[in-house]
Amino acid sequence: MNFLTLNFKKRLLCGLLGIFLIPCIYYAFLPSGGAAFPRFSGLYLAQFLIYFGILRLLKDVSINTKWIVGIAIVARVILIFTAPTLENDFWRYLWDGRVLAHGINPYTYKPLDPALDFLDVPYRRLIGWKNYGTIYPPVSILVFALVHLMAGDSLTWLKVSLTLFDLGTGGILILWFKRLGISPKWCALYFLNPLVLKEVSNSAHLDSIVVFFSVLATYLMWESDQFAKGSMKKSLAAWIYLAVAVASKIYPICFVPFFFKVDRRRWLGLFIFIVLLGIAYGPFISAGINILNGTEAFARHWIFNASMYRVFQDGIPIVLSHVHNLGLVSLQSQNVLLKDDLLAKFIVAFIFGLFTLYRAKKISTTAELPSELVNVIGVLLVLSPVVNGWYVLWILPFACLVGNKPWLLFS
């Protein structure tokens, strides 16, 4: 594109920013259910091509960040009023919020439990995995309950609330880019990413909550070491927001070794983190073992888009059969290890744990946090038995900060 004049590039960029909104509008015309997939695939690819075109032009063209944020907000507003494509998790969100808003512990009962019949609504039967209790941590359910108290069973307002968290993440990235001396126009990497738009404003996935708090926690921990003023308050705030993040969705627990390594007040921070997690779960402890019902079912049954995990899942039975033939493992032991892929899950968890501790040991300053978290979350996604599209949101803000092209392309 070097042969194009700067003036032409500016016009082309403005044109692409306008065209970028067209696929968002087209979401409203997608059919429901699985029939949407062929059209959605083409739509998604087209929007990504526009996205990459915008990013290419941004290398050469200066633009006021307000234009990017404005287009990002308009795109999200359009998608809020479209039906969720290829998703149904939001029914569980609405139900969990409804249950908690009525003062009932959502971990105690499964959605179809007769004890909850007085809360019956038509969408109750549309909830996925309705024979299991909720899998979602307390902070996320609290957000759902607040939405219910304000707007009832409104999917639109649920989308609005989740989109606000999403916009908050983008806002932190703008501030972070400025602190790094990088043009804030590169917030387009996150704000205009079609995956972010689809999974939050269209499909209403709760991951925008945990992403916001995990990015905020990491930013505060990074800033506590970069600027002396208020460093202690910022590092302690980082631990507080990390606890909120983990109480929204569990994966940021892998941030703990990194925060612990780079923070000079590590023991106080860790203590606050543990206490806050206890406070978050405390009101729901009356559910007893049921508090783990949904999580246990997820860990046992869910396998989707697995990559390296599939290698262990398919390879271990072959290895164990040979070991059994050699008389080194009894048939009973073999059956135990293969039940629910127990050995495969233990191995990938062990590898991930070792990798996380190794990378945490290597880190020395908070400046390394974004790149190290890209490494760790990336390995988590590669090893995980389940990689839903919205899980990639976990890594995207950090990938944007460090300019990690493979993960941006993977999205």
Buried (B, 14 or more C-beta within 10 A) or exposed (E): EEEEEEEEBBEBBBEBBEBBBEBBEBBEEBEEEEEBEEBBEEBBEBBBEBBEBBBBBBEEBEBEBEBBBEBBBBBBBBBBEBBBBBBEBBBBBBBBBBBBBBEBBBBBBBBEEEEBEEBEEEBBEBBEBBEBBBBBBBBBBBBBBBBBEEBEBBBEBBBBBBBBBBBBBBBBBBEBBEEBEEEBBBBBBBBBBBBBBBBBBBBBBBBBBBBBBBBBBBBBBBBBBBEEEEBBEBBBBBBBBBBBBBBBBBBBBBBBBBBBBBBEBBEBBBEBBEEBBEEBBEEBEEBEEBBBBBBBBBBEEBBEBBEBBEEBBEEBBEEBEEEBEEEEBEEEEBEEBBEEBEBBBEBBEEBBEEBBEEBBEEBEEBEBBBBBBBBBBBBBBBBBBBBBBBBBBBBBBBBBBBEBEEBBEBB
